[in-house]
Amino acid sequence: MIVRLLDLGPKAVASLALCLGLVATSATAVAQTPDPAAPLFEPEAVAAIELTLPGASIAALEDPGKWEQYQDGTFSLAITDGTPAGVGGSSAPIDVGIRLKGEASFKTLAGKAAFKVKFNHSVKGQKFLGLKTLTLNNMVQDPSMLHEALSYEAFRAAGVAAPRTGYAYVRVNGDDYGLYLNVETIDDVALLRWFEATGHLYEGAYGADVRPGGAAAFEVDEGDEEDLEDLEALIAAANQEAGDWSDGMAGVADLSQMIRMWAVERYVGQWDGYAGVEGDLSPNNFYLHSDPAGVFSMLPWGTDQALTSAFPFEGNAGLLFDRCLADASCATAYEDALIEIAGVIAELDLDTRAAAISALLSPWQQLDPRLEYAAPEIAAAVEATRAFIAARPGELAGWLGRGEEGEGDEDKGEDPAVEAAPAAAREIDSPQAAGMRLGRSSVADGILATRLDLSRPGRVVKRATIATAAGVAQACVSRTEVRAAGGATLRCQLSAEVRRRLHARWLRLKVEIAFSPHGASPETVTRTILARRSPLA
């Protein structure tokens, strides 16, 4: 059975929806349905998509200079019952534009190419189930085929605007191209589900950030390309030096929304996002959305490598994230958001979702002739994803200094300075050397305490400094002679000036531990911690 769908109003939508089994069976019911495309974005569903490309379009898409230019083609879709044997009737082919997509995941038509489909390319104003564009990701960097579906679900559950996802089995000119992720395109159609109105949508990638002079690095996806006044205002506020940083951001950013965005990025291990790992091409994979009043929110993108790397909940990233953690009220709000989001994600039960989606995809993967991973690799990636999900609550609890039940019993009663305020300092890294390993750090009653495990006796010098407008200032220094291998707690009294500063705001302390073991070469490790604002001691 073949039926035709164009965006021609409730009766036309009802006709196709009925044939495809997409929505209710009456025009009245369809008219009341706010989003006829919703069934395409169910992670537990798989659509069957047919694309055709004439010879001229194929030749153009094989030209590297034209990969990202839409070429003429046709599109049709069928809904399935989730199994390869349950493919229903398809819509009549419609004229569309088709192009290749991807950066690190890019493949040519000879391989498992990823596609964008533009419905109004040939027919002005044409939509499909209300959509202007489809984005079909090839998932070649994610052998689990779960990361985007699960991580975007976490963002949405946390109230962060994020794309929906579904799966699709794609054929091009009758050839099987295999299993794809159908990621909701972030455009004016999708934005209306989250925002009443849009001023601009800016796409940030490969180092684009709100630094002075950085506006030109953003791509304008929605809004006036010539008028970037809202983005310039955000850049100015983000780089302010005078006054309270959070207060200065209030007029240009929904900071609470951005904080939730960064908290989810860190929790799901989205190292390739805005709050991800610092690097030459970071931040990456994010959108900035402004409303007509010039107030910005942030949206995630490109999460195919999330849920793999348990990187710390702190550390240098995008400028806004860094400035937030250096601001007392913003840093506290970020910690609160992490705690809240951990609960939200726990309620999603992503482990069960991962198992169910993986089982759904298995028969489709077996049909995929361009699949780049063998079944054992896929199974291992799924298990690794589920292990990440299971471990993350405990990792957050450890970072918060709260631990799991029974954790840290060996230290109870012997390290009162550390145990007195376990959440008073946050470690950005956990360095170690051959002869020593740094444990937990904390600040309580004006004392900086650091747990240290040593391989042999020796002399230890601990020095902490802070950065000030006048330069580096010493926070404390202590020297200890350790007479036996094993655990030791190093304590040093913070200076009066540092205690005064710590009373006003969080402080970033650089801690250097120099260990001179008896009969061996000296070793030095450096750790940076964030010490929480505390009463004067």
N, C-alpha and C positions, 0 to 999 in steps of 0.2 A: 504494500500500500504506500502510495506517495501522496503527500498533502503539501499545501503551500502556506508559508507564513511570512507576511510582511507586517510592519507595524501599522495596521490599518484600523485600529480601534478595537473595542471590546468584542464585537462579533467575530472579527477575523482572528483575534487572539483565541477566542473561545473555540473556534473551529479547529485550529491546529492543535490547541491544548487538549481538546477532546481526543483527537486522533492519536496524539503522542502520549496520552495518559498523563499530561503534566499537571493539570489542575482539575477543578470540579467540572461537572458535566452540563452546566448551564451558562448561558451568556451572563445572566445576572450574577451568578457566583463568581465568574471570572472578573467581572467589572469591579467586584469588591476585593479582588486579590491585588495587593499593592505591588507585588513583585512576581510577575509570571516567570522570570528566569530562575527563581529560587531553587527549583528541582535540579538545575544544572550544577548547583554548588552545594551538594550534599556529599561529604566524604565517603559515605557508604553507597554511593551510586556511581555507575559508569555509563557514559553516553557513547554512542557510536557516531563518529564524524567522518564524512566523505568530502575530500577536497579534490578538485580537478584543476590542472594547470595546462593551458595550451603550450605548444612548443615554444612560442616566443617568450612566454613568461618563464618557462624553465631555463631558456638560454639567458634571460636577464638575471635570474636568481643564481645562476652559476658564475656570474660576473661579480668579483669581489666589490666592485664599485657600486653595485646595485642591490646588494644583499638586504639593505634596510629600506629599499624603495618598494612600495606596494605594487604588485603586478596583478593583472586580470586573472580571475579564477572563479570557480563556483564552490558553493558550500551547501551541504545538507546534513541533517542530524536525526538520529533515532534514539529514543530512550530505551534502556534495557531493564531487565529485572535484577541486574547486578551480575548476571552470568553470561558467558559468551553464547549460550544456547537461547537466551531470552531477549534477543534484539527485536524491538517492535518496528512498526512502520516508520519510514523516514519522511522528512519534509521534502517538498520539491526543491531541486537545486535553485539557488539564487545567486546572482552575480555579486561578487565580493572582490576585495583586494587582499592579497596574501603576500607576506614578506617573511624573511628569516629573522631570528632574534638570538640574543645571547652574547656574552662576553667570554668568560672562562668556559662556559658551557656550550659555546657555539659549535655547531656541526653543519656541514654542507648538505645538500639534497642527497648526496651519495651515502650519507650516514643518517643518524637519527636527528635530523634537523628539528629545531624548535620553531614555532610559527606564531605570528600574529595575524588575525583575520579581521579585516575592516569592512563592516557591512554597508557603509555609505560611500564606498570607494567609487562604484560605478553608478549607483542610483542615489541621488541626493536625498538625504533625510531617511534613508532606509535603515530600519533596525530589525533585530531578531530577538523576539521575546523581550523587547525593550532595551536590548543591548546595542551599543555602537561597535564594540570590539571584543574579540576573544583573544586571550593569551594562553597559548599551549606550551607548557614547559616540558622539556625532554627528560628532566630528572637525572641527567648523566653524572651529576656530582653527588647524588644521594642514592646509594644502592638500596637503602631501606624504603625509599619512596614514601616516607612518612613525615619528614621534617617540616615541610611547608604546611601541610594540612594541620598537624598538631600544634605547631608554634603559632600560626595565625589564629587558631581557635583560642589559644591562651591569651593572645592580645585582645581579641574581641571580648572574652569573658571578663577581662580587666577594664573594659570600657574604653579601649584604645581602638580608634578606627583602623581596621585592617581588612585585607581582602578575604573573601570567602573562597573556598576551593572545592572542586569536584574532580573526578577522573574521566578520561575519555580515551577510547581506542580509535586511532586515526589511520585512515587509508588515504593515499594520494595517487590519483590516476589508477585506482584499482590495486595498488601495491600496499601491503601492510607496513605501516611505519611504527605501529605498536602503541604501547601504553603511555599516556601523557597526563600531566596535571593541568587541569583547566583552572587557572588562577584568575579571579575577578580583576579586570583591568581597572586601575585607579584613574578614573576620568570623571567628567561632570555627572554622569549617570550614577556611578557608585557613590560619589561624594554626597549626593542628595539623601542617601540613607543615613548619613552621619551628621551633616551640617545643613543648617537652614539656607545658607548662601555661601558663595565662595568669592573671595577677592582674587587670590592667586593660588596656584598649586605649583610649587617649585620642586624639582627632582634633584636630589643631592647624591653624588657618586664620586668615588676615587679622589677623596681629599677635599671635596667641596665643604666649606664650613663658614660660619658667621664671623669671620675675621675681617678686620678692616681691609677694604678693597676686594673682598671675596664674593661680591654679588654676581659678578660675571661668570663664576664657576658653576652657577646653578642653571639648569634648563627650565624654562617656563613652559609647563604643560597645560596650564589653564590661566586665563587672565591676560592683561595687556603686557606684551613683551617689552614695550618702551617705557612703561611707568613702573619702576621698581622701588617706589618710595616706601612701601611697607617693609620690604626686605632691608632696605638701608636703615630704617628706624630700628628694626630688630638688631641689626649688626651694631648700631651705636649703643643701644641699651646693654647688649651682651658684653660689650667691652668697656663699660663704664668702670672707673676706678674710685670715684668719690661716692660716699653714702653706702647704704645697704643694697647689696646686689639684688636680692629678691624683690625688694620694694621697687627698685628701678626697672625691673622686668614686668611689673604688674600691668602696665598699659599696653604692652606689645606681645605678651605671651600668656597662654593658659599654662602656667608653670606646673600646676598639679597634674594636668594631663600629660605633659612632657615627662614629669617624674615617673608616672606610671609606665609610660612607654619605655624609659630607660631601665626601670626595675624589671619589666618583663624581659627585655633584651638580655640583661645580665642573668636573670633566673634561667632562661631557656638556653643560655650559652650562645647567643647570636653574636659571635665574635666579629662578624663581617658587617656590623650595623653601625649606628651612630655611637652607641655607648660600648662599642666592642674594643678590640685590641688596638693599641696605638701602633701606627705604621705610616709609611710614606703614602699609601693609598687609602688611608682612613681619615675621617669617617667615610662610610659607604652605605649604600642601600637604605635611603630614607627619603621621605617627602616632608616638606614644610607647607602647611596649609594656612592661609590667612583668610579671615572673614572680612566683610566689607569695612569693618572698623579697624582693620589692620592688626587684629589679635591672632597670634599664631598657635597652631597645634602641630604635632609631629606624627607621622605615620611610618610604619615599618615596611620593608620590602626585602626580597632576596634572602629568604631564611632557609634555603636548601641545605645549609651547613650548620644550622642550629642543632641543639640536642646532641652534640657530640663532644664538645670541649668544655669541661668544668672550670673555666677561667674564673678568677676572683670576682667578688661582688663590687670591688673597687679597682681603681687603676686609671691611668691617663687614657682619655678617649676624646670625643668631640669637645669643643670649647664650652658649650653650654653645660655638658655633664661635669666637666672639670670645675667650672665656676660654681656649679651647684654644690659639689662636695666641699668646696672651700668656704661656703657660706653656711653659717650655723643653722639657721632655720630651714634652709633647703636640704642640707645634709640629714637633718632629723626627719624631714618629710620623706626623703628617699628611703631611709631605714624603715619608717612606718609603712611605706608603700610595699617594700619587699615582704614584710610580715603579712600584710593584707593579701598580697598577690599569691603568696605561698598557699594560703588557705583557699583562695579562689581556684587555683590550679589543682589543688588536691581534690576539690569537689568535682572537677571535670573527669577525674579518673582516666588520665591519658594512657595509662598502661593498658587498661581494658580496650580503649579506643584503638591503640596501636595493634593489639592482637587481632581485633575484629577487622580492621582495614587491611592488615597484612593477609589475612585469610581470604578476604574478598578479592584482593588483587592477584593472588597466586595463579588462578587459571588463565587470567589475561596475560600475565607475565610469561606463561608457558607458550602462548601463541605469538609472542613478540619476537620477530626475526631479527630486530635491530637492538635488542636488549644488550647492554654492555656489561652485564654482570651475570655470573652463573648463580644457580639456585643456592649453593652453599654461601656465597658471598652475600646474597640478599638476606638469607636467614641470619647470618652473623651480624649484619648491619641492623636488622630489626631487634635482635637481642641486645646489641650495644645501646640502641636508642632506649629500650625499656630499662636497661640498667641505669642509664643517665637519669631517667625520670624517677626511678626508685631512690637514687642516691641524693638527689638535689635537696630534699627537705633537711636531711642531716647535715649537708654541707652548709646550708644557710644557718642552721642552728649553731654549728660550730663557729661560723663567722660572727654571729651575734654574741658569741661567748656563753651560750646557754647550754649547749651540748645536748646529747641524747641521754635518756635515762641510763644511769650507771656509768656514763663516760666521765673520765677524769678522776675516778675514785682514788687513784694512786697519789694524787696531789692533795687530797683533802686533809686539812689540819696541818700541813707542813709549809704552805705557801700563802699566808693570810693576805699579803699585799695584792697578790694576783686574784685570789678568790673574793676579796672584798668588793671589787667592782669589775667583774669579768667583761662587761660590755663597754668599758671606758676607753678602749683603744681598738682600732680596726687595722689589721695588718694588710698591706697592699701586696706583699709578696712573702714567700717563705724560703729564703735562701739557706744554703748549707754549704759547708766545706768538708774536706776529707776528715778533719778531726773534731768537728763540732756541728751541732744542729740546733738552730734556734727554734724555740717553742713559742708559746703564747706570750704576748705583751699586754700590759694594762697600766693605767694611771689611776692612782687612788691616794687621796690625802697628800697630794703634791709629790708622790713617789712614782717614778717610772720603774716598773719591774719587768724583767725579761727572763723567761725560763730558758735554760741552756743545757744541752747534753754534750758532754766532752768525752773524747776517747781516751784521754790520759791526763795526768796532772799538768799544771802549768799556770801561767799568769794571764789574767784576762783584764783588758781595759775596755770600758764601755763609755762611749761619748755620744751625746745627743745634741743636735743643733736645730735651729729653726731659721727660715729665711725671713728677713725683715726688709723694710724699705731702705735701711742703711747698710744692708748686707747680711751675711750669715752671723747669727748670734749663738753662743753656747748655751744650751739648756741645762745640761748636767754632765758630770763626769765621775766615774768611780773606777777603782782598781781593786782587784780581788786575786788572792793567791789560792788556787784550787789544789788541794792536796791529794785528791783521788779521782779516778775516772767516774763518770756517772752524771747525775742531774745536779744542777745548781741554779739558784735564782739570783740574778744580779739586780741590785736596787741602787738607784741614785736619786738624790733630792733635786727636784727642779728648782731653778733660780726663782727669786721673788718676781722678777720681770716676766718670766714665762708663766708662772702661776697667775699673775695678774691678767695676762693675755688669755690664758685658758679659761679664766672666769668669764670673759666676754664672748668667746667664740671657740669653735673647734680649731685645733692646730695640727699642722702637718709636721711631724718630728722625723728627722733623719737620724737613725740610730746606727752607729758603727761599732762593731765588736771586733777587737783585735785579740787573738789568742796566740800566746807564745808557749807551746807545749815543751816540756822538758825533753831535750834530746831530739827535737824535730824542728822543721822550718816554721816560722810564724804564718798565721792565716788571718785573713780579715774578711768579714762579710758585712754588708750594709742592708738595712731594712728601713723602709718608710712606713710609718703608721699614722693614722689619723686619731688624735686624742680628743675625746668628747669634751665639750664645755662642762666645767665642773665648778663647785663652790670654791671660794678662796680657802686655802689650807694654811 
